[in-house]
């Protein structure tokens, strides 16, 4: 390599760009932990308790639990001005674009009730509003009345009730809690890093979260869950999966939800989510979709194995089947992802602001060299 060549990485693969104490992704051995606790130990813990742990790095006290539950419930109700704003959003607009546009327009609370600082207060306020916005946007699209949370109910019990208009079963709430805990945080993923770049300019937390959500919308990031289930719908049945996989590989078409940039073995979240999907998919349509996904994964493993490679489904691959079993339409899957990952965004915003600096990388210029001005033409 000549001395004039610049070493760089277009995708920043393997480049360390900062430190974090929030989550640890050990891709070589397939481990994920939040604040030093293995994800397998957190998946059955109360959702809001894990959220508090991710954001603040410690378990909430009894008083903090009480205040947090009350805070989230009261702010999951849209005010009349917020409903008016949402009413101006086209019904057919993708919910991720709705969230990206609506979050900066929310009026942040002026008083603190959680005692954790203004940024944390505003961040958690946004998390409460996201669930309300998703449910309300869906119901408006169905020409149904917007529903409000009920005091005392668990967070996802309220959400599913506000979304569908009927109370979910205990098992449905437990399943949604687990799925959302699994996707709450994942180190310096693209969405989180986009939020850190935004935060580095000293933009407010609502701008940072909106930037992260806009990044999460991409099919190569959070949108893979919708794409994977729609793929299964397109394939139609398990017996057609192998031909589909061979055709994709022959034409260099990416199979959504297969493989992960960080994991060289099974995604630990997928190991938990796949059995949940199998248990939850009981009706004939859901069973067929799940069986098709399983057949796609098995066909991928055979084809890649024949090439001396290993590949596994990631968390996005089976998450869509779980959400489908809960009655969530595919185009709302990524918004559900945002509803969980936002706690990680807040944690990183608060962590980064402790030693904030402007993120400003250099670029290697490869265009035409500067030209001397032709004086005679002046």
Secondary structure, 3 states (H helix, E strand, C coil): CCCCCCCCCCCCCCCCCCCCCCEEEECCCCEEEECCEEHHHHCCCCHHHHHHHHHHCCCCCHHHHHHHHHHHHHHCCCCHHHHHHHHCCCCCCCHHHHHHHHHCCCCCCCCCCCCCCHHHHHHHHHHHHHHHHHHHHHHHHCCCCCCCCCCCCCHHHHHHHHHHCCCCCHHHHHHHHHHHHHCCCCCCCHHHHHHHHHHHCCCCHHHHHHHHHHHHCCCCCCCHHHHHHHHHHHHCCHHHHHHHHHHHHHCCCCCCCECCCCCCCCCHHHHHHHHHHHHHCCCHHHHHHHHHHHHHHHHHHHHHHHCCCCCCECHHHHHHHHHHHCCCCHHHHHHHHHHHHHHHHHHHHHHHHCCCCCCCCCCCCCCCCCCCCCHHHC
